[in-house]
Amino acid sequence: MKCSVYSGLFLLIGLFIFSCSSNEGKEDSSPKPPESKTIKGIVQSVEMGKDGYTAKVQTETDGVQSALVSISNMGGMEHYKSTKVGDRVTFEGTTYMVGQEQFLKVDKIINIENTRTTLLISENSFRGIKTGDKISDHTEYAVKGTLKNGGGAFEVYYIKDFNNNDAGYLSPDPKNELLVGNITVLSKMAETAEGIKIGSTFGDLQKTFPKLEVHGSEIEGHTTARANNLSYRLDVANNTYEVDLKKVPATAKVTQIMINR
């Protein structure tokens, strides 16, 4: 009788050990719970859907984030609010993945602030116009004209601000003149997500971008600082490509900002 009991006990212990050892080294394949998150930033674009919209938000720390705002997720029209390009928003919700892209399913709109006096400069767009877009898709804000400088006369498209004043211009892509190439911003009302704008100093750029690249121009004598995909023209002259950063005064000011194609 004792042998039978001990045999059964040993069998149970053996099964337990086998079960534990067989699970060692295996990753937990159970789905991870949604992560709560709050994002703050300026709306770059809005794509409307059946029940709401998806807003691309340029945040101060996490780049561009996609936020899905729908009437059903918000719990009804009384909690739902629309937004537009240029608004400063604060959204709260849970994250989820669609392919390789992360979205925020918005459960609560904390704030939507109209900042139409602010024109956002992102790393690839301005006034909703992106490098590589078809120029014909932006005739509402971009008006064909001619730019004259020391190098001659060039066809450009002047970009209008909210008051229909020139805020800058886009140049057609030299490889395909139907597409948007470089975008040059001239308006003092425009700024980047980091707060850099026309009139900011070289010192401001150095504080914001520790790995700033600076080069001169042998022909035009311009001095340009570059960080990420944006170039900042400074009001100091340099006729050589290589520039000693120590010789660029911290008080030198940004005169234009270019989004490179």
N, C-alpha and C positions, 0 to 999 in steps of 0.2 A: 504493500500500500504506500509506504514511504517512498519507494523507488518511483512509483507512478506520479506522486506529487512533485518530487524533485525534477523528474523528467519534464513535466509540464511547465515548471518554473523556469528551468533552463531554456526551454523552447521559447517562452515569452521574452526572456532577456535577450536571447539571440535575435529574435525578430526586431526588438527595439534597437539593438546595436546596428543591425543591418539597415534599418530605416534611417537612422541618424547618419550613418556613413554614406549611404547612397545620396543623401541630400547635400553633403558637404561639397563646396565649390560651385554649387548651382546658384545663379542669380535669381532674385525674386522677380518673377515675371508678372506679378500682379500689377494692374494699372496704378500709376501714381495718382493720388488725389489732386484735384485742381489747386493751384497756388493763388492765393489772394495777392493783389497788387494794386498800387495806386500810381498813375502816371500824370505828369504835369508837363505842359509844353504848348507849342503853337501849331495850329492845324495847317497842314501843307496842302491837303486835297481831301475832297469828300465825294464818295461814290454812293449814290442812292440805291437802295434795294426795295423789296416789296414791303418790308415791315420796319424799315429804318435806314441806316447808312453805315458805311465803314469810313472812318476818318484816319488819315495818316497824320500822326502827331510827332513833330520834331521836339523831342525831350531834351533837357539840359544835360543829362548824364547817360542815357541809354540809346542814343541815336533815334531813328524813326521807328515808332511803334504803331501797329495797326489796332484800332479800337472799333469793335462792333457794337453799335448802339441800336437796339430794336425796341419797339413798343412792348412786345411780349416779355422780353427779358427785364424791362424796366418796371413791369407790373401795371401797365396801362398808360394812357395818354397824359394823365395828371402828373406823371413823373418824367415824361419824355420831353426832351428839348432838342431843337435842331441847332446846327453849328455851320460855320462857313470858313473858307480859307482866311487865315489871318487871326482868327479868334484864339485867345489863350484859354486853355481848358484844363480841368482837373477831373479825371475819370477814376472810378474805383470798380474793381471787378475781379474775375478769375481768368487765368491764362489757359490757353489750349493751343495745340499744334495742328496745322493743316499742311501736310508735307513737311517742308523745311522752314515754314514761316510761322512765327508765333503771333497769336491774336489775343487781345484782351476782350472778353465778353463783359461788357459794362453792366454792372448791377445798380450803380448809383452815379449820377452826375453831380459832382460836388460844386463845380463852378464852370461857367462859360462867360468869358469876358470879351467884349467887343474891343478889339485893338486895331481898328481900321486905319489909325494913324501910323501903325507900325507895319513896315513891309519886310517880311522875313526873307533872308538870304540863306538858302540851304546849300549843301555841297553840290547839288545838281539841278537846282531850280530856283526861279524867282517869279513871283506873281503867277504861280501855277504853270509856268512855262519851263519845261525840262530840256536839257541838252539832249539832242537826238530826236525830239518831237518833230512832227510835221509842222512847218511854219503856218500852213494854211489852217491848222486847227486853232490858231491863236490870233486871228485877225481882230478880235474884240479889243485886245490889249496891245497888240503889236502893229504899228503903222509903218509902212515902207517909206524910206527916206534916204538921204545921202549924207555921209559923214566925211568931212574934209579935215585932213591933218597934214603934217609935213611929208607924209608918204604919198599923198594924192587924194582922190575922191573915191569913196567906197560905198557900196549899197549895203544898208543896214535896215533894221526894223526897230523903231523907237518904241520902248515899252512905257505905257502910261500907268500912273499911279491911280489912287482912288478918286482923285480930283481931276483926272484927265491931263495931268502935267507929265512931262517927260521924266521918267525915273531912271532911265538907262537905255541900253539898246542890245539887240542880239545881232550877231553876224552869222550869215549862212555858213553851213559846214562846207569847207573847200572841197571835200570829197563828194558831197551831194548837196547842191544849193537849195534843195527843197526842205532840208532838215535844219534844225537849230544847231548852230555851232557854239562858240563862246558867247557868254552873256556878261555884259559889263554894266555894273550898277553905279549910278552917280548920285542918287538921291540921298540927302542927309537924313531922311526919315526911315531909311532902310537899315537893318541890322541883322547880324548873324545870331544864331541861338546862344552864342557866348557873349553877345552884347557888343561885338566889334562893328563899327560903322564908319562912314566918312567923317573924318575929324579925329578918330581915335589915333593914338600915338604908337610909335614903334615900341615904346616901353610897354604899352598895353598888350601888343602882340607878343612880346617876349614873355610876359607873365602868363599869358593864356596858352601859348604854344612853345614849350621849352626846346623843341627840335625844329625851330623855324629855319627855312632855307632863304637866303638872300642873294640876289644876283643883279648885276648891272646890265646895261645894253650899250654895245660899242657904237651903234649907229645913232640911236635916239637919245642915249644918255639917261635912260630911265633907271630907277632903282625899284625892284619888286621883291617883296617878301612872299613866300608861299608856305601854306600849311594845309595838309590834306589836299582837297581839290580846288581850293580858293587861292587866288593871287591878290596881293594888296599893293597897289602902286603908292609909293612914298614921294613926298615933295622934296627929295634930295636927288642930286645928279651923280651918276657913276658911269664912266665911259669904258669900264672893263667888266667882263663877265664875273670874274671872281671879286668878291667884296669882303673886306675885313669888317666884321660886325662891330668891332670896337670903334670904327670910324663913322658908323651910322648913329647920329644923335638920338637919344631916347625920346626927344621932343619932336622928331620928324613925324609928320601927320599923313594919315591915309587919305588919298585923293580919289581913289576909285577902287572898286572890288570886282574882280573877274571870276566868274564860274567857268572853269575850263571844260571843254568838251571831252 
